[in-house]
Amino acid sequence: MINVKKIVLLLCTVSLFTACFEDLDDNPISSTDINDFVWKGMNYYYLYKDNIPDLANDRFLSDSEYSEYLSTFTAPEDLFENLIYDRPSIDRFSWITSDYIALEQFLNGVSRSTGLEFDFYFEPGSTSQVFGVIRLVLANSPAEAQNLQRGQIFNAVNGVPLTETNQGSLLNQNSYTLNLANYNDNGTPSIADDIIESTPETATLSRVNYSENPVYRTEVLDVNSQNVGYLMYNGFTSDFNNQLNNAFDNFQANNVQHLILDLRYNPGGSVNTAALLGSMITGQFNGEVFTKLQYNSDLESNNTIYNFTNSFSGNTLNSLNLDKVYVLTTDASASASEMVINSLNSYIEVVQIGQRTTGKSQASITLYDSPDFRRSGANPSHNYAMQPLVAKTVNNLDEGVPANGLTPTIILNENPINYGILGNPDEPLLAVAIQHIIDNGRIIQPLDHSYRTIKNTVDYHLLQNDMYID
């Protein structure tokens, strides 16, 4: 078994297996040399290998036939895409990068960020005009320094009006200026007469190297003389396991009887941390199966199990021993977030409030251009690495996350007129969870306005919606 320092996953961890391929050529590097790395890595690890004829073990009858095949692809990206199984609906998540340095920085908790995250909507009555809403402002970031707030809206960037197609290109720049706006509902409950009004206010931001503490906010709320813990957790980052454990220590000290776990913007992270979080919420299932990984037919003997635990790195885990947990989600809740919900759901009651999640049940690993695909010995002539799906994840009942995501118990979209203050009992999603506690589990579907959302194409970091293991 390869001892890999960091393995990146889209939904879970995997065990790496030693592969015995010839060393790749040194300088100068050619696209064919990199293509050799791409094909061999996909042939060995790819979850959907059996569905791709070009990845069959007996695909090539000679070295010359193999070399000729590789030479037909002018770029490694082209070969990689040619080996992907049903990109639109099955494998939406495998990818290749020419910059694994940025990947490694992210694994160490560092990314390039302005400290903002956004949601996007069509302006009322329009099919072309778009406005954005600030959904998250990260602590100690350029955005916080400018006193930007959750719920503020903007309708242009660098003076260019927002559209459905340009939001990504405008906001993925290293620097940009937000043109702020106001939402005018004209004092009526109808959305049809609402107007987005431009203002002269602007905010100019630049991306900086930023290390995010994913334990974004914790609160202990008094709800009808019951102590309710609230945790907004924005990424399963193993470097902050102590901070996560400390949050549960605080919950223990305050005799928390209910927990509201806010994963609405959590795209994933460390599967080890995901298992720790599940164990902190419970505690009564130590040693039992948390999640299982299933590989391709060549590697199925290496299927992996991750268990609930009561310790990490020599530390005692702080656990609440709950038999019910409330989880707040949106369509940005992905990967490890979904795994936590799916894994806990077979043991305790999970009341999910918000939107349907992303829908990721497969896992991927980082493969480098080296004889055994480890970082050690990687070809120094280029920085290519790839992230193929290598396993699917299921809970202890062999149930996976549906491809269309996990459906909430109570469906509620965020409202661009009132995003609320995270952790405040009046924030709409949190308020519904609190009401569910007060009403002792009685479900009342809240009124939900139909604002037309737009798919978000802003890159918050390189490995969005992924998961890794230390």
N, C-alpha and C positions, 0 to 999 in steps of 0.2 A: 504494500500500500504506500502510495506517495505521501510524504509529509508536506502538504502544501500549506503555506502560512495563511493565505487568504483565498478562499474559493467563493466566487460570486454566484448567487443563485437568483432566479426569477421568483421562485416560490419556496425553495427549501435548500438544504445542503445536500451534498453528495459525497461519497467516498471516491477518491481517485484511484485508478488502477494503473499499474505500471505498464507502459506500452513499449515495445521493442522495435523502434524504427531506426533507420540509419541516420547519422548526423546530417544536418543540412549544410549546404555549402556556405563558406564564409564570403566576404566581399569579393567581387561586387555582387550584389543581390539582384535577381531578376524576378519578374512577376511569376514566372514558371516555378521558381524556387519557393516563393510564398504560396503559390497554388498547391504545391506538394504538401505543405503544412496544412492548408485548408482541407484538402481531400482526406488526408490521413487522420486528422483530428475528427472530422465528421464521420468517417468510416468506422472509427473506433467507438465514439461516444454518442452519436446522435440518436435521440429517442425514437425518431421516425425513420431510422435507417432502412427497415424492412419495406418501407413504402417508396423508396427512391432507388430505382434500378441502377443508377450510376454509382451507388454506394455499396453494391453487392460485393462480397469478398472475392467472387470469381468474375468480376466485371471485365478485367483486362487479362488477355492471354500472354502478354509479354511486356517487358519494360518499355519497349519502343511504342507500343500501342498506348500505354499509360502516359508516356511523355507527349505523344501527339495529342491526346485528349486534353492534357493540361494546357498545352500551347494554344488551344482554340479560345481560351479566355484571356483577354488582354489585361484584366484587372482582377485581383483577388476577390473584390466585392461581387464581380459578375459570377465567378464560380460559386461563391458562397450562396448567392441567391438561387442559382441553378439547382442547388442541393437541398433547398428548403421545401418542406412538404406543405402544400396548400396554404400559402402565405395569407390569403384573405381571412380564412376561417379557422384553420387548425393551428399552425405555427405563426402566430402574430408577433412573437417575442424574441426569437433568435436574432443575433446581430454580430457584426464584425466592426472592429475599430482599428484605425491606423495610429492610435495614440494611447497605448496602455499606461503611460506615465500618468495621464489625467485619471485613468481608472484607479490606479493605485493610490493616488492622492485622495480620491473619494473614499476608498476603503479605510483610509486613516482618518476619516471624518472631515476632510477638507474639500470644498468645492468652490467654484466661482459663483458668487451670488450678490445680488443687490439687497437681499433680505426681504423680498416681496414674492407673494404668490397671488394668482388672479383667477377669477371666473369671468366668463364672457357671455353676453346676451345680445339678441337682436333688440334694437330700439323698438318700442311699441309702435305697431302699424307699419314697420319696415321689414323688408327682406334683404336689405343690403347694409344699412347702417348698424353699427355695433358699438356697444359700450362695455367697458371692463369694470369689475369690482375687485378691490383689494380684499382678499380673503384672509391673508396671514401676513403679519409683520414680525420678522425674527428679531430676537433680542440682540442688542449691541451690533446692529447692522447699519449700513448706510441709510436704509429706509427709516429705521427707528431714529437715527440722528436727525432726520428731517421731520420728525414728528408725524409721519404718515400713519393713518389709522385704518384698521379693519372697517370695511363698509364704504370707504371713500370710492368714488367712481371717476372714470376718465373716458373720454370719447375720441382721443387722438394721441398719437405719440410722435414727437418731433414735429408737431403741427400737421401730421398726416392723419386724416380721419381713419378710424378703425373699420376694417371690413372682416368678413369671415375668413378671408384668405391671407391677409397681411399681418395678422396679430403676431404670428410666430416670428416672421422676419423682422418686425419692428422691435419686439421685446427680447429677442435672443441676441441682440447686439451687446457689446461690452459696456456701452454707455447709451443712455436714451433719456428723453425728457417726457414726462407724463403731462398731458394737458387735462387738468382736472375739470370736472363738470358737476352739475347738481341734478338730482332726480326730482321732478315736479309731478306729483300725482294729481294735481289740480283739485285736491280735497275731495275726491270721489273714490269709491271702492273699485271702479272699473279701470282696467289696464288700458283700454282703448284710447283714452284721452291723456295718458301720461306722456310727459315730454322730458327729453334729456337736454339740459340747458348748458351750453358751454360757458366757462368762466375764464378770466385772465390768469388764474392761478396755475402754476406749473411746479414740477419737482424734477430735478435732474439727478440721475443716479448712475453710478458706475459699479460694475461687478468687482468684487475683491475676493481674495482667498478667505474663506469663511468656514469655521468649524462650528457646527450647530449642535447644541445640547438638545436632544430630542424630547427630553422631559420638559415640555413647553410650559405647562401650568398644572399645579395641583391645588385643590381646595378641599376643605372639610366643611360641608354644609349641614346646617340643622334643619331637618325636614320632619315636622311633626314630632319633635323630640327624638328623632333618629339621626345618627351620624351617617352622612352620605359622603363617600369619597369621590372626588372628580379628578381624573387624570387625562390631560391632553398629551398624547404621545405621538410624535411626528416622524419617527424612524427607528427601526430596530438596529441601533448602532452599538456594537459590542464595547467600544471604548467608554461608553457611558452606563455600563451595567451597574456600577456602584451607585450612580445617581438614581437609577430606576429602583434599585433595592432600598435606597434611603427614602424614596417616596412611599414605599410600602411600609417601611418602618414607622413613618409618620402616621400612616393610616392605622397601623396596629396600635400605636400609642394613643390614638383618639378613638379606639374601639369602633372603627367603621363597620357598619352593619350592611351597607349597600355600596356598590361600586359602579360608577359611570365612567366607562373607558372611551375616550374620544379619539377615534382613529380616522376621522373624516378626511384628513389630508396626508395620511401615512401611506407611503408607496411601498414599504417593505424594508428589508435589511437583513440582519443576522438571524439565521434560523436558531442558533443557540440562544440568542436573546429572546426569540419568540417562545421557545420552550420554557425559558426562565419566567417570562411574563405569565404564561399559562399556569406555571407552578406557583407563582406569587398570588394569583387570583384564587387558586384552589388550595393545594397543600395536602389534601386528603388522598391524593392518588399517586404518591411517590412510588416510582419504579414502574408504573403502568405506561402503556403506549401513548405517546402524545401524537406522533405522526409517523407515517411510513413512506419510503421512497421506492419506486419501482422503475427499473431501467429497461433498456432495449433487450431483445432476446439473447444477444451475445453476453450480456452482463447481468442477467437476471439473478444469477447466483450471488450477486453482491447487493441485493436489495437491502435497504438500511432502515433501522428503527431508531427513533429518538423518543426517549422516555421523559415523563415528569420527574423532577428532581427536587431535592431540598437543600442543595448547596451549589456554589459555583466558586471556582478559584480559591478554595479553602475557606470561603465565607458561608455563613448560614443564611439561607434564603428567608426573607420575611414574607409570610403567607397569611392570607385572610380566611382560608377555609370556607369560601362562599359556595353556595349551591345555585346562585343566580348572579348574572352579570349583565349590565346594560352596555351596549356598544353603539356608538354613534358613527355612521358611515356616510360616505358620498361615493360617486363614481371614481374618485381619486383614491379610495381605499383599495389597496392592491396587495398581492403577493403574500408576504408574511402576515399582514393584517387579516387577510382572508383565511390563512392557515390557522391563526389563533382562533378565529370564530368557528371554523369548521371542526377543529380538533376539540375545542371545549364543548361544542354542541352535542357531542356524543356522551358527555359526562354530566354536564350541568345545564340549567336553563339559560339560554342566551337570548335576551330581548334586544333585537337589532332595530335601531331607529334611524331614519334618514333615507338615503338613496341606495339603489342596487350597486353593489361593488363592481370592480373591474372584471373579474373572472379569469384568474390565473392559477392553474393547478399544476403547471410544469416547473421543473427546476433546470437551471443551466449552470455551467461552470466556466471559469476563465481558462482558456487554453492558449499557451504561448508557443512560439516557434522554436521548440527544443525537442530533443529525441524522446523525452517522456512527457512533453507538454507542460512542464513546470516552469516557473519563473527562473529558477536557477538553470543556467546554461542556455538561456534564450538567445537567439541569433542577434548579435549586436548591430547588424546592418539595417534593421528596420524596427518599428515599434508596433507591428500588427499583433493583435490578439483577437480571439473570437469568443463568442458567448452562445454556444448552441444549447438548445434544450436537450437535456440528457435523462430526465426522469420525470415521472408524474407523482404527485403527492396525494395521499389519502389519509383519513383518520383511522382510528382503531377499528372502525366498522367497515373499512375499505370504501368509504364514501369520499369522493373528491369534490372540489369546488366546481360548480357548473361553469361552462364556458361563457355564459351570459351573466355570471356573477351571482352573489348571494342576495336573495330577496329579503328586504326588511320585514320585521314583524309589524312595524308602523312606518308607512311611507310618508316622507316629508322632505320637500326640497328646500334649500336655502332661499331666502327671499331677498332680492337685491335692494328692496326698500328698507329692510330691517335685518341686517346680518347679526346684529347684537354683539355683545362683548363676551368673548370666550371665558367660560368659568363663572359668568354671572347667571344666577338662577333664572333671570328673565330671557336669556338667549334662547331662541325658539326651539332648537333641538334638545338642549338641556332641560328646558321647561317641560317638554313632553315626557322626558324620562322621569323627572321629579313628580309629575302628575300621576304617572303610572305607579310610582312607589306609594304616593298618597292614597290612590284608589285601590291599592292592594292587588294590582295586576289587571284591573279592568281596562280594556283597550277602547279608547275613543279616537277615531281617526280625525286628526285636526284638519281644518280648512287649508287647502294647498292651492295657491294661485299658479296659473299656468304661464310662467315666463318662459320664453323660448331660449334655451341654452344653446351654446355653440361649443364644439369640441375644442379643448384647450391644446394648443400646439407650442406652448412655451416650455423650453427645456430648463428645469430648475436645477438639474444636475445630470451628469453623464449616465448614471445607472438608475434612472427613474424606474420605479416599479420592480426593482430587483431585490435579491436577498443574498447574503454572503455568510460564510462561517470563518471564524478565526482558526 
